[in-house]
Amino acid sequence: LAAVYTYVGRQYYDNDQANRFRRMPAYGTLDLKASYHRGDWIFALTGANLADKKYYSYGITDSATAPASFQAYPLAGRTWFASAEYRLR
């Protein structure tokens, strides 16, 4: 069993060379992975962003408009991944 909490602090938007526009909000995500070993097999189930946090890690500002606007590219909500692995000896 593995758990990973990722925290990303506030960041500047792209195209804001003077860093005058507000910053992107900070966010945190929690991921869990459970794996089971049976002989030469490894089975795993991974859940990413388990709290289904709405966030983005990239945005660009248009400083030519007043007040400046921005575009953000949202990242995935809660996702699941299952895998099976066989190891040759």
N, C-alpha and C positions, 0 to 999 in steps of 0.2 A: 504494500500500500504506500502510495506517495501523494503528498499534497504540496502544491506550489501556490503561494500568494505573490502576485506581481503588482507592485505599486509604481506608477509613473506620475511624477510631479507635473506642475504646470509647465507648458512649453510655449514657445513663440510660434506664431503662424509664419508660413512661407510668404515671401514678398513683403516682409515687414523689416527691412534692413535696419531701421532706426529703433526697432522694438518699442514703438509708441502705441500700437494697437493692443487691446486686452489680450491676455494669454488664454490658451486652451485650458479647460478645466482638468484637474488631476483626476486620476481614476485608479481603481484597483480591481483585479480579477482573481478568482480562486479556481484552480484546476485540481482534479483528483484523478489518480490512476490506480486501479487494482489489477494485479496480475497473479496468475496461478500457473505454477510449473508442474507438469505431469510427464515424467519420463523426458523424452526429447522435445516435448511440446511446451509452448508458453502461450497462454491465453490472456488477453488483456482487454480491459474496458477503461476508456478515458473520457472524462467529462470536462470540457473547457468552459470557462466563464459561467460557472454553475449558478451564480446569482442573476444571470441574464442581464448584466449591466449594459446600459446603452452608452457607448463612448466612441471616441474617435482619436486617432493618434496623428492624423495629418489634416491640415487645413491651410487654405491660402486666402490671404486678404486682398481686397481690391481697394487700395488706398486712393484711387482716383475718384471714388464716389464719396460724397459727404452725407451723413457720416459713413465711414468705411464699412463695407460689408465683408462677408467671408463665405467660403464654401468649405464644407467638411466632408470627409469620406468615412462614413461609419464602419465599424468593424463588426464581426459576426457576434450574434447573441450566443445563447447556450448551444453547444454542439456536443455530439457524442461520436466516439470512434471505437470500434471493436476490431481486434486483430487476433490472428492465430499464426504462430511461428513454429516451424519445425527445424531443429538443428541437426545437421548431419555430423556424424563423428568420424 
